[in-house]
Amino acid sequence: MRNLHNDMGPIKIIGAGLAGSEAAWQCARRGLEVELFEMRPARSTPAHQTADFAELVCSNSLKSDSENTAPWLLKEEMRRAGSLLIEIARECAVPAGHALAVDRVTFASRVTETISREPKIKVRRQEATAIDEASDITIIATGPLTSDALTVEIARLSSPTKTGSTGMPDPRSPHLYFYDSISPIVEAESIDMSRVYMAARYDKGSADYINCPMTQEEYSCFYDALLAAQSVEEKDWEKLNYFESCLPIEEIARRGRDTLRFGPMKPVGLKDPRTGKMPYAVVQLRQENLRADSYNLVGFQNHLKFGDQARVLRLIPGLENARFLRYGQIHRNTYINAPTLLRETLQMREHPGVFFAGQICGVEGYVESIATGLIAGMHVAAVAAGCELRPAPRASAFGSLTNYVTHADPKNFQPANITFDLLPALDRKIRDRKERHRLQCELALRECDTWLASAMVTTAPV
């Protein structure tokens, strides 16, 4: 493979979200010139509120930080690989028990500042609508809210993706769209602290969550009101195709009267210290920023009209007079059918100069998005240096995530979070789950370290 350092233009990265920002940094630190395209603020999206890079629009949590959990493993591999965003996340962390949660405003601001002052990254505040797959090396990291114009371009590259009569991608395609929701945020001062208690589930980590306990009667009243609430009217072309792990609370409730009590309102491990008993149901609130002046309702993403949201959510003990800084919303998420389109290096099979990273490539979650941006950036640097591309080892969290994205059943492909189910089984059967996970993490990190020490990854760092 020829060395492209001297005869190619800058790497084009479309989208300055989590994946795009990380990819840009990984390319720049290996000496590559980068053009980073971000359409905000010239064009915003239904979910974003700022023009900052890496804005977190749903939760502020980067999941568990407990050793030997799958999210911890992925973050640890990213730390060892020199992830910029994971480093900044730890600098912006807010109390969240055993999870890594961040002040989302500070986090996005610091990412924006760091990327913008890097001399090898040229930021272009404009919408990218065309991809030159023949001449450019491009990373598409436009996330779940890819613009219509670029979506058409991606559909062209992804042929034979079906399109409608207007030339737009067919919204009936189960592999083109799914839908995600945003959780509400309440002002801390409006929470009645006399009705709630602080705790972390199973006392893991510090007691950083506000817990709103419900009696059976209170739960029943809330449940009935939730089912009676009006949802936002969907547009004619919309076919709601929710990601199963991020269902709106009203969709969960419709599956049965107790489904919420086994989901986002699960009381297990949250004993009320005032009574010594476990409540019938619990709503958890997680600190939103470093000032601790706002909290989000954990797992309470929904598709209800704002007025109905206020009425129903104020039935939660402690939130009777809640002031909502943001209501839950629903927005379109776009992703490709990666198993039919991508190699394990996150390159397109038919267009090896085009890479995908982030949620659009079929991962779900902040950490997973950053990880694929990091991996795509590494592989682009290898292409530019004329090195042979080596996919991340299958036993690592990196490799297991990309293996799923590129080898899942294309007929039933849905975005995935990192879980131990994605990692290969150990050679010997171990019944103890904690010990099994510990050994899987040990093997994954050993394999990852070997990969990171390879010439492909360490080419021309700066």
ZAMARGU-4260 file (C-alpha; in steps of 0.2 Angstrom, whole numbers, plus 5000, padded with zeros to 4 digits):
<rodrens>
0) 5000/5000/5000 | 5007/5017/4995 | 5011/5030/5008 | 4998/5044/5005 | 5004/5057/5017
5) 5012/5068/5004 | 4999/5066/4989 | 4982/5067/4997 | 4972/5081/5003 | 4965/5083/5021
10) 4955/5069/5029 | 4937/5074/5028 | 4927/5071/5044 | 4908/5075/5043 | 4900/5078/5060
15) 4908/5085/5076 | 4898/5075/5088 | 4906/5062/5100 | 4913/5050/5086 | 4918/5064/5074
20) 4928/5074/5087 | 4937/5059/5093 | 4941/5053/5075 | 4948/5071/5071 | 4959/5071/5086
25) 4966/5053/5083 | 4970/5058/5065 | 4978/5075/5070 | 4989/5067/5084 | 4996/5056/5070
30) 5001/5071/5059 | 4986/5071/5047 | 4978/5087/5041 | 4959/5086/5045 | 4944/5096/5038
35) 4930/5094/5051 | 4913/5098/5045 | 4899/5103/5057 | 4883/5110/5051 | 4878/5118/5067
40) 4874/5133/5071 | 4870/5136/5052 | 4858/5122/5053 | 4852/5114/5069 | 4843/5098/5073
45) 4827/5094/5083 | 4838/5088/5098 | 4853/5099/5099 | 4852/5115/5109 | 4870/5122/5106
50) 4883/5123/5092 | 4896/5115/5103 | 4905/5099/5098 | 4901/5082/5107 | 4884/5089/5114
55) 4876/5076/5124 | 4857/5077/5120 | 4850/5063/5130 | 4857/5057/5146 | 4873/5064/5154
60) 4880/5047/5159 | 4894/5037/5151 | 4888/5022/5160 | 4896/5011/5174 | 4914/5014/5180
65) 4914/4999/5191 | 4929/4988/5187 | 4926/4972/5176 | 4909/4978/5169 | 4908/4979/5150
70) 4906/4998/5149 | 4921/5000/5161 | 4931/4988/5150 | 4927/4999/5134 | 4932/5015/5143
75) 4948/5007/5149 | 4953/5001/5132 | 4949/5019/5126 | 4960/5027/5140 | 4974/5016/5135
80) 4972/5021/5117 | 4973/5039/5121 | 4955/5044/5119 | 4953/5063/5121 | 4935/5063/5125
85) 4936/5050/5139 | 4950/5061/5147 | 4939/5076/5146 | 4924/5067/5153 | 4934/5062/5168
90) 4939/5081/5170 | 4920/5086/5169 | 4913/5071/5180 | 4899/5074/5192 | 4893/5063/5206
95) 4884/5048/5200 | 4888/5033/5211 | 4897/5020/5201 | 4894/5028/5184 | 4904/5041/5175
100) 4892/5055/5172 | 4897/5073/5166 | 4892/5091/5167 | 4886/5091/5148 | 4889/5109/5146
105) 4907/5109/5152 | 4911/5093/5143 | 4905/5100/5126 | 4913/5116/5129 | 4930/5109/5133
110) 4929/5097/5118 | 4925/5111/5106 | 4939/5122/5113 | 4952/5108/5112 | 4947/5103/5094
115) 4946/5121/5088 | 4963/5126/5094 | 4972/5110/5086 | 4982/5117/5071 | 4980/5102/5061
120) 4961/5102/5062 | 4952/5115/5051 | 4934/5117/5057 | 4921/5121/5043 | 4904/5126/5050
125) 4894/5121/5035 | 4883/5106/5030 | 4892/5093/5020 | 4880/5086/5006 | 4892/5077/4995
130) 4905/5063/4997 | 4919/5060/4984 | 4922/5042/4987 | 4935/5041/4973 | 4947/5054/4978
135) 4944/5058/4997 | 4946/5049/5013 | 4931/5052/5023 | 4924/5048/5040 | 4905/5050/5041
140) 4901/5053/5059 | 4885/5063/5057 | 4876/5053/5071 | 4857/5049/5073 | 4851/5066/5066
145) 4860/5065/5049 | 4853/5079/5037 | 4841/5074/5023 | 4853/5079/5010 | 4868/5069/5017
150) 4856/5054/5020 | 4852/5054/5001 | 4871/5054/4998 | 4874/5039/5010 | 4859/5030/5002
155) 4868/5032/4985 | 4884/5025/4992 | 4874/5011/5000 | 4865/5005/4985 | 4854/4995/4983
160) 4846/5004/4997 | 4828/5007/4992 | 4822/5025/4989 | 4805/5033/4987 | 4798/5042/4972
165) 4806/5058/4979 | 4824/5051/4979 | 4824/5052/4998 | 4828/5035/5007 | 4812/5025/5009
170) 4807/5028/5027 | 4799/5011/5028 | 4816/5003/5027 | 4819/4995/5045 | 4838/4997/5042
175) 4838/5016/5039 | 4828/5024/5053 | 4824/5021/5071 | 4818/5033/5084 | 4825/5038/5101
180) 4819/5049/5115 | 4826/5062/5127 | 4823/5062/5146 | 4816/5077/5155 | 4827/5088/5166
185) 4820/5097/5182 | 4827/5111/5192 | 4834/5105/5208 | 4827/5118/5219 | 4809/5113/5214
190) 4811/5095/5221 | 4803/5092/5237 | 4818/5084/5247 | 4807/5080/5261 | 4798/5066/5251
195) 4814/5059/5243 | 4830/5050/5249 | 4848/5049/5242 | 4854/5032/5238 | 4863/5022/5225
200) 4857/5005/5219 | 4864/4991/5230 | 4874/5005/5239 | 4886/5004/5225 | 4897/5020/5225
205) 4891/5035/5234 | 4873/5039/5237 | 4872/5052/5223 | 4854/5048/5216 | 4838/5056/5221
210) 4825/5043/5224 | 4807/5046/5223 | 4798/5032/5232 | 4780/5026/5227 | 4767/5016/5236
215) 4757/5004/5227 | 4742/5017/5226 | 4754/5031/5220 | 4761/5020/5207 | 4744/5014/5201
220) 4738/5033/5200 | 4754/5037/5190 | 4752/5022/5178 | 4734/5026/5174 | 4738/5044/5171
225) 4753/5039/5160 | 4742/5028/5149 | 4729/5042/5147 | 4742/5055/5142 | 4742/5061/5124
230) 4757/5057/5113 | 4764/5069/5101 | 4756/5067/5084 | 4767/5058/5072 | 4769/5064/5054
235) 4762/5054/5040 | 4778/5047/5034 | 4784/5041/5051 | 4784/5023/5056 | 4790/5022/5074
240) 4804/5009/5075 | 4811/5012/5093 | 4827/5005/5099 | 4822/4991/5111 | 4834/4997/5125
245) 4828/5015/5124 | 4809/5013/5124 | 4798/5028/5129 | 4791/5025/5146 | 4773/5025/5139
250) 4778/5011/5127 | 4785/5001/5141 | 4769/5004/5151 | 4758/4998/5137 | 4766/4981/5139
255) 4759/4978/5156 | 4755/4986/5172 | 4771/4980/5181 | 4783/4983/5166 | 4789/5000/5173
260) 4792/4992/5190 | 4804/4979/5182 | 4812/4993/5171 | 4816/5011/5174 | 4805/5012/5190
265) 4813/4996/5198 | 4815/4998/5217 | 4827/4983/5219 | 4842/4988/5229 | 4835/5005/5234
270) 4830/5002/5252 | 4823/5018/5259 | 4834/5023/5274 | 4819/5031/5283 | 4808/5016/5283
275) 4821/5002/5281 | 4810/4995/5267 | 4810/4994/5248 | 4797/5005/5240 | 4784/4998/5228
280) 4792/5008/5214 | 4805/5021/5212 | 4810/5035/5201 | 4828/5040/5201 | 4835/5057/5197
285) 4853/5059/5192 | 4863/5075/5194 | 4865/5084/5177 | 4879/5097/5180 | 4893/5102/5192
290) 4882/5115/5200 | 4870/5102/5205 | 4856/5114/5200 | 4847/5102/5188 | 4843/5083/5188
295) 4837/5071/5174 | 4824/5058/5176 | 4833/5042/5173 | 4825/5031/5160 | 4811/5043/5158
300) 4812/5047/5139 | 4795/5049/5132 | 4785/5055/5117 | 4771/5064/5126 | 4764/5082/5123
305) 4773/5094/5135 | 4757/5098/5145 | 4753/5080/5148 | 4771/5077/5153 | 4770/5091/5166
310) 4754/5084/5173 | 4759/5066/5174 | 4777/5068/5180 | 4771/5079/5194 | 4762/5064/5201
315) 4779/5057/5206 | 4782/5060/5225 | 4794/5075/5227 | 4790/5082/5210 | 4773/5089/5214
320) 4780/5107/5210 | 4794/5102/5198 | 4800/5115/5186 | 4805/5107/5170 | 4821/5114/5161
325) 4818/5102/5147 | 4804/5090/5142 | 4806/5073/5135 | 4806/5073/5116 | 4807/5061/5102
330) 4818/5063/5087 | 4824/5053/5072 | 4839/5042/5073 | 4848/5037/5057 | 4859/5022/5055
335) 4865/5011/5041 | 4864/4992/5038 | 4882/4990/5043 | 4883/4971/5041 | 4880/4973/5023
340) 4890/4988/5020 | 4906/4989/5032 | 4922/4979/5035 | 4928/4976/5052 | 4939/4992/5050
345) 4923/5002/5048 | 4927/5005/5030 | 4913/5003/5016 | 4916/4986/5007 | 4913/4995/4990
350) 4921/5011/4994 | 4936/5008/5006 | 4940/5027/5007 | 4924/5030/5016 | 4923/5026/5034
355) 4908/5027/5046 | 4909/5030/5065 | 4896/5033/5079 | 4878/5029/5080 | 4876/5030/5061
360) 4887/5014/5060 | 4875/5004/5071 | 4882/5007/5089 | 4871/5014/5103 | 4877/5024/5117
365) 4890/5038/5120 | 4905/5027/5125 | 4902/5016/5110 | 4901/5031/5098 | 4917/5038/5105
370) 4925/5021/5103 | 4921/5019/5085 | 4927/5037/5081 | 4943/5032/5089 | 4945/5016/5079
375) 4940/5024/5063 | 4953/5038/5066 | 4966/5025/5069 | 4962/5015/5053 | 4962/5031/5043
380) 4979/5035/5049 | 4985/5018/5044 | 4978/5020/5027 | 4987/5037/5025 | 5004/5029/5031
385) 5002/5015/5019 | 5001/5002/5033 | 4991/4986/5032 | 4974/4988/5042 | 4972/4976/5056
390) 4955/4976/5064 | 4954/4976/5083 | 4956/4959/5091 | 4940/4949/5093 | 4943/4946/5111
395) 4944/4965/5115 | 4929/4976/5118 | 4934/4986/5103 | 4935/4971/5092 | 4918/4964/5099
400) 4909/4980/5096 | 4915/4981/5078 | 4913/4962/5075 | 4894/4964/5080 | 4892/4979/5069
405) 4899/4971/5054 | 4893/4953/5057 | 4876/4954/5064 | 4861/4947/5055 | 4857/4960/5042
410) 4839/4956/5042 | 4836/4960/5060 | 4850/4972/5063 | 4848/4984/5078 | 4861/4996/5086
415) 4870/4988/5101 | 4878/4994/5117 | 4894/4985/5123 | 4889/4970/5134 | 4898/4954/5138
420) 4886/4945/5126 | 4896/4953/5112 | 4913/4946/5119 | 4918/4929/5114 | 4916/4915/5127
425) 4931/4909/5137 | 4939/4893/5132 | 4933/4885/5149 | 4916/4887/5157 | 4916/4897/5173
430) 4900/4897/5183 | 4904/4912/5194 | 4898/4927/5184 | 4910/4940/5192 | 4925/4929/5190
435) 4920/4925/5172 | 4919/4944/5168 | 4935/4947/5177 | 4944/4935/5166 | 4936/4941/5150
440) 4941/4959/5155 | 4959/4953/5158 | 4960/4944/5141 | 4952/4959/5132 | 4965/4971/5139
445) 4979/4960/5136 | 4974/4958/5118 | 4970/4976/5116 | 4987/4981/5123 | 4996/4970/5110
450) 4985/4978/5096 | 4989/4996/5102 | 5008/4992/5102 | 5007/4987/5084 | 5014/4998/5070
455) 4997/5001/5063 | 4991/5010/5078 | 5007/5020/5083 | 5011/5027/5066 | 5018/5044/5067
460) 5011/5051/5083 | 5013/5069/5087
</rodrens>
